[in-house]
Amino acid sequence: MSNEAGGVQGSGLSRAIAENAGPDPVIGAGIALLGIFLMGVGGAQGAHYLFNFGVLVAVLGAVLFVLFVTLTALKQRRASRASSPEASAEQRDARD
């Protein structure tokens, strides 16, 4: 049973975005939080190596978060351009 048969129609843009979604930024945020937790545990115990490892994990998680958000935004932008050729033609005409 398709969505059209049930009377609910999804827009082509939302379908394209769902199919082309990039990696979830929550992965990077979770890794960053794990690093912050390791920093807290290492700092409370006076374990400088654990604290330093926690800093490394937190920075890695932050970098992954930014990377995943960027990839998702670029894929959504590409999908929106591909799904609306009329809009692209109108934008080119407006620039000229």
N, C-alpha and C positions, 0 to 999 in steps of 0.2 A: 504494500500500500504506500503510495507516494504522498508527499505533502500536498500536491495539487489535487489529488483525488479527495483528500479530506477537507478541502476548501481553504487550506492555509498555504499561501505562496511565499516562498523565501526569495529575497532579492538575489540577483546574480552576484552582486558585490559581496554580500555576507557569505554566500556559498564559496566564492573564490577566496575570501579571507580565511574561512575555516579550513579550506583545503591546503592553503599555502602558509599556514601559521608556522612560525619558526619555533625554536626551542623555548621552553617556558622560563621566564626570568626568575621564577620562584626558586629554581635550582641554585642560581648564583646567590640569591638572598639567603637561602638555607645554609650554604657553605660559609657565607660571611658570618652568620649567626653562630655556626659551629666554631669558627675561629675566635669570635668574641668570647664564647664560653671557655675555650681552651686558654685564652688570655687570662680570664678571671681565675680559673683553677690554678694555672701556673703562677700567677701573681700572689694568690693566697697562700700557696705552699712555698713560695720563694724559689720555685723551679724556673730559673731564667731560660733554660732551653725550651721548656714547654711553652712559656710565654712567647718566646721568639717564634716558635713554630705556629702558635696561635695567630700571631701577627701575619705571618706568611699566608696562612689559610684564609684569614679575613680579607687580606688584600686580593688574593686570588678569587675569592667569592665576589668581591666588589667588581673586579675586572670582568668576570663571567656575566654578572648581572648586566653591566653596561653593554657588553658584547651581544647578549641575547636580546636585549631591548632594541638595539640597533638593527640586528638581523630581522627581527619581527617587523619593525617599522618599514624596513626596505622591502621585505616581501609583500607586505600589505600595500605599499605604494605601487609596486609593480603589478599586483593583482588588480588594483583599482584602475590603473592605466589600461590594462589589457581588457577589462570588462566594459569599459565605456569608450569606444572609438569615436563616438560623436562628440563627447566632451573634449577629447584630445584635439579634434579638428576645430572645435570652437575656440579652444585656448590658443591654437596656432593662428587662427584668423584674428583673434583679439590682439595678439602681439604684433601682427603685420600692420 
